[in-house]
Amino acid sequence: MALLGGFGQGIAIGMKTTLDHFFKPKVTIQYPEEKIPLSPRFRGAPSWVFDNTTGRSRCVGCGLCVQACPKGVIEMRTTNGPGGVRMVDYYAIHITRCLFCALCVEACPFRAIEMSHEFELSQFERTDLVYTREDWLGRESVTGPGSKT
Amino acid sequence: MIPIPQIALDGQPFTGLRDIIVMILGPVVPGWVIGIVLTLVGLTFLIGFMTVVVMSLVLMERRVIAFMQDRLGPNRVGPEGLFQTVADVVKLLSKEDIIPRNADRPTFLLAVPAAVIPSLLIYAVIEWAPGMSLADLNIGFLYILAISSLTTISVVMAGWGSNNKYALLGAMRAAAQMISYEIPIVMSLVGVAMIVGSLKITDIIGWQIDAVWLILLQPVGFLVFFISSLAELNRTPFDLMEADSEIVAGYHIEYSGMRFALFFLAEYLNAFAAVAIAVTIFFGGWQGPFFPPYVWFVLKCYALFFVLVWLRGTLPRVRVDQLMGLAWKGMVPLALANILITGIGMWVWNEVF
């Protein structure tokens, strides 16, 4: 290099850099096949939590989440069952209007609703965008069973 | 009764094809018809093959650049993105053919064949394997240089015909650049012609088989040829005429669809031609062990094309004054000095041995 007065040295260094990067692992994540891990408090679609052992919902039908929701997304109908116990007959979240603020989760005194990690929410039918009890059955809870903190 | 030439099949694929055609047609038709048929078959093969090569080059360039930038590049269409270029071509072919209202129509339309035809003509003298070339001219060298300088005309035609200031600017830059770098390209190959003593492609390859690859005797010649070829091809350190970030796309800014595809084709045909010429002249052509000669030739070409892409992935664009300065203050004196030193070296060699 001293012979040429260092001419072309910069090019050589640059060429080495690009060649190094040619063999390095790539930063691209092939989205539908690979996904980046979501943070624990990621706010996906709100969903009901079912007790893993009994398979029952923790919802007591108090309606606080309905009150808390700024968009009126949550629809709930209750009846009085035997012995004056309140029964939740129908509970639905209209996800099209949801703004993922998690105010319903904060309002719930029994942690019966949580923000799931679901974010691929596209559907072919508009009716499929109204989440009901059946949509949440058998789903893994994000926060885990019975965490009441 | 015309005597039928008795040619034995030499077992080489492709050259064997020529013998088969001669064998079948020989008894039936006169000799000149066979000549025409052979040329047409050769042309068909060449154009078909080069189209595939160009599509592979485009894909290779995109993927190699992507890899150097820590990306993956197109890998969705077909296995590892193999059909990406096919999809691109189909899309370009199906696009609307737009001619600007104020364009100089004849110039605008004729620029496209003027770009593609010279790029294809270069391949007439390239020898893919022993005997596997369309025409082995005894001035093959000169022919290549003469044809490759025709590209400038199409660029100027496209730039003027488009009636667009960016196109014209790009074309003007290109004309200055390509004419300037024509000179060092010619002069860098003079040393080779001096050593070999012939302008015939077969002779050059034959000389290299007998002695050594000419890159060892003419490293400076190769360097000048390679750098000047980069400039001649308007590839990245010298892509001032396309300069995506300054004048959008240079001379072919107004071209769309099919016409743009043909310009693109011509660009890559020229790039592969330059690489093929460098391989023929400096890297021993089709010479190589184990594999058939044409495999070696194509392998060497792709390896050298990888270097082109590698340079594109590395270097930033030069300024206009740097570009011209490099041509006239760097490349031309270097090529001249190379000719002088080659002459002295040959004289010493002849005196001593």
Interface residues (C-beta under 8 A of the other chain):
Chain A: I11 G14 M15 T17 T18 L19 H21 F22 K24 K26 V27 T28 Q30
Chain B: V64 F67 M68 Q69 D70 R71 L72 W310 L311 G313 T314 L315
